[in-house]
Amino acid sequence: MNPQLPSELRGLRDLFQSCDPVPERALAGAYAAMSRRSGYRDPVALQLIGDSAESLAQVRSIGPPEPRVLTFAMPGRVLELDLLPVEEDRYEVSGMVLNRAGGAPPAGDVVLRHRVGECAGSLDEHGAFRVGDVPRGPLSVVFRPLRSEPAVADWLVC
């Protein structure tokens, strides 16, 4: 979970955990089922390091909607993606995977897991990708580079 949760969400989480805690057996079973479903045995962490929704200086303007920008870090790379609302319940997602050392752009694909399945976008020669028709709601991002282990992010709500 994101360690920089707003205090309201931390308070709500603490309230639920104190009044109606989830049994440990249920949590262990849920995590085991998620790892079996995803097909990733021991994934590298894809850590959320930036979210434009948490910005204090948000300005609402008339015109096209602003994209939500998410930035993830993994060993040696950064993945940034834009969630652009295209319909009331859909996003178009575009982004880029960058090597921190300034090397050649990585090859592979970015998978967006959501409530009804998953969709993927292949990286082009510059490390960019685009995925259309992504439903709003819970979302997990997976970067699957060629010839190395995938990097998986925790679930977040978009």
MOTAKA-V328372 format. One line per field, one symbol per residue. phi: phi as a letter, one per 40 degrees, with the letter a starting at -180 (. if undefined). burial: # if it has 16 or more other C-alpha atoms within 10 Angstrom, else .. A space follows every 50 residues. Layout:
BEGIN
phi=???
burial=???
END
This chain:
BEGIN
phi=.ccbccdccccccccccccacccdccccccccccccccgbcbcccbccba acccccbcbcbchcccccbbbbbadgabbbbbbbcbadbbbbbbaabbcc cgccdcbiabbbcbcbiabbbccccbgcaabbgccchcabbbbbccgacc bbcccabb
burial=..........................................######.. ................########..##########...##########. ....##########.....#####..######.###..#######....# ###.....
END
